């Protein structure tokens, strides 16, 4: 069932001047058919617009579904531009790094290298920005806004266009502090 806003408006008229056609589209028309016309043409255009409505609806559902996955994920998810500046994050990413809101973290124009504390880890991320590394997956010390350090795991990859040029970076950060503490406690128990 279509809502009123989704219904296509098709003008069927004898007016064929460019100004008439432009006026029809400016008034919200989706299509413009000039008389004389064939019934096959009219039916084909109606079917096209019906399929277009269905496609738009399906696209909107998919967009909502994936937006919800992104926003509800417990992992910190981010996108960075080709220079490493973080341009998009999900709520978990802001929370993991101690920020109250997405906009607070984004407004700092942080580089992905600013997330990790260790010099060697920063160097690995620099390698991605130079183009010598295409993907990384490692555990590291990360720094929250307050300066508090925590163990995290980062998975990051370079996203390229059809010509293999780097477009941006996408990644996930997990806070693995609890897991690390359990591992240390288990090792200490084994040694004792």
Steps between C-alpha positions, in 0.01 A plus 500: 500500500640838399473818700373812327855642483620190312236513228654603170349798319493455123384787285306389192447807283504652153734778620840426355698822535818477710360760742188280553715194570725692740193641675358149541816375666524810720147431623611158623445283197701181464435452129352689206328333206390702200197409291467308280638206698472124481336299775815280511713806573264613778491152661879467476556837664250421778675167564837674503382744766344218705835316497675823591273545804569142611875543448504821703304335779739201505801730499356696791439177697856381435642837598301497825608144576871570450482835679354319802776237491761778486341704779425204732832314460699451821822530300638843421467549125669783313584641158803716435596693190808409298717714730375316809268768637199335663187622321226263623448290813224307669383561861708210634819655360431826683422311822809278481721807476316688776308756296145599584392537139597419144535867411738561790744236372457587131551873561854433622598379150704222660736292293485122537857513634371709794297203621796281595761576766801299385747643247528170306121478467489858374762401242289207378204732449729746322589215260134473407483869424808477280338214310756232586252307719144413387358352821596463864373300795684545829461555874638820650480750779243765417443836670165636607417870504584510873846351437397163643672219309321177412571187303322497169492309178484678165411362161546751222507484121560727206197550276590559136316611189487305173848619404639375835555855626453540876168669570473468876558268797245301696555332830373350822635548852419268790578565866667173606622613845289243687624217278863609548457515878353146501790373287755657735323356805493152339874519419581609854292211634687254277840633616405481868 
